[in-house]
Every structure is written in C-alpha cells, then in structure tokens.
Amino acid sequence: MKENYWEIIEKAVESVPAIKRTGLKAVELRERYAKLLMPLEGNINHVGMMYAGSLFALGEMTGGAIYCVSLDYTKFYPIVKEVHIKFIRPALTDVTTTVTMTPEEAKRLTRETLENGKADFDLKVELKDANDEVVTIVQGTYQLRPFN
Amino acid sequence: MKENYWEIIEKAVESVPAIKRTGLKAVELRERYAKLLMPLEGNINHVGMMYAGSLFALGEMTGGAIYCVSLDYTKFYPIVKEVHIKFIRPALTDVTTTVTMTPEEAKRLTRETLENGKADFDLKVELKDANDEVVTIVQGTYQLRPFN
C-alpha cells in the first residue's frame, strides 16, 4: 500500500461528522506512528476545561489513526469494543496524544484478520496538555475486520 | 430548590457546545429521574452505526442530568473522574438511556460535599436502541463539588 497518510486520516475524520465537528486533527504522521491534537476551542465544558467527550474522541481516535498508518485500509476496517478513560487533571490547553504500533503487531493483526475474520488489539495512550502534563489516560480495545 | 428541570438541563447542554452539537436532549425528567436521547442523525460513523463518541456523550451526560434533577445545582457542580464504556452491538437508531438516584444517595452526596468539599458517586447505565436492545453499557465515577 502507498502511504498517503494525511489524505487517509482526513478521510477518516470526514467520515464521522461528530469527530469532524470537534476540530480534531493529525499533527504528525508516519508509518506506524500518529500524533493527534484536540483544540481547546470549541471543546470547553461547563467549568472551563476541555469536555470529557472531546478527550474521549481524541483518545478513541488513536485506534482509527494507528490503523490508517499501520494496516491495509483497502482490505480492513476497525471498530471499537471497549474504552476505559481516566481523567487525571483539568485540560486547559489544546491536548495531544501519540500512538504507535510495532511491525510485529501489524503483521499479527493482518494475519489473524485474514485467517479468523477478525483480530483484537489494545492501545493505551496518554493525553497531554501544552505543558506536557498527562491530563487523561485512555485504554481501548479495538477489532480489525475485513471488508466483504 | 424549585424544579424547573427542563430549563436547567437545557442550560447544562448549552454550557458544553460539544454536547449541544450532538443533538443530545432530555425526553423525560422528574425528581431523581432522567431519560436522555441521542439522535442517530448527525452521529453516524464510518460504518453507518452511531459513533462511539456520541454514545459516550450520552452515557457520560447521565451524571450531569441526574445531578440536575437530584441535587442543589445552586450550591454544587459535578465533574467526571472515570468512565468505562463497552460497546455491545451496533446502534442503528436513536439511542436512549435512563438514570435514577435514590433520596438516600442524594442526601449522602449533599452531606459529604458540605463536610468534605467533595463526594464521589458511581452510575451504571444501559444505552438502548429503538428496539429496546442494549447497545452500550457505561459505568462512570463522578464527583460533586461545592461552588466557592
């Protein structure tokens, strides 16, 4: 597959209007690595910090983003099965997070999905504010599935 | 406190633009009981079902909604500490959920917040589709705090 990562991530965001509305965007992309950003603007809650749901959107999108830059998006698609999110401290700036996948994990997912019609993967990411403080921890379980 | 629940819930939704954008609304409100609805329209994901983040928004809002109809919103405000969300089956219709609080729990939270400056409460809610099937289970831990 050819690595037009920016285009594929943009399409992924565009395909879910509720994500698009948050202003979430990729800020760094390379093979098996993504850095995403959620702007504070438009995502403030009733007490002036970033809304829990916008932090969730950022954390959950790591599953889609790492899929886009690690797996064959012409053959597979991801869904999310379960997420645990822990809010550590108030997020008062834009928030970023990074996600990676090893080549071995990408190979395992590809092989298992072709063999079994599905394969689960777990991610744990830290969401950080502009001072590099962890504001939120997100653990997700996702499942890769083949297009019919 | 006087029970203008519809007005206070509307203000709560308006106070978080990212929630407002989803179209989430209350459909039943009475003392210590709320039923909330997330419309499918505007909340569809890349595979045609309701987006995980919109289901999160609905589940997480139960903490704010039950606070509005159970506790003194002129004295206290809630924050969310932690959420676990499990996606059981695809949501292909509008999704609703109900949340309740016992009088004893409301009294405990009021007393502890006045005494200790904070009090935690847990909620577990089922999100259901139009066929009354459970699509998602959300467990949240919230904290009540006093206004200064």
Interface residues (C-beta under 8 A of the other chain):
Chain A: A12 S15 V16 P17 A18 I19 R21 T22 G42 N43 I44 N45 H46 V47 Y51 A52 G53 S54 F56 A57 E60 G64 Y77 I79 V80 K81 E82 V83 H84 I85 K86 F87
Chain B: A12 S15 V16 P17 A18 I19 R21 T22 G42 N43 I44 N45 H46 V47 Y51 A52 G53 S54 F56 A57 E60 G64 Y77 I79 V80 K81 E82 V83 H84 I85 K86 F87
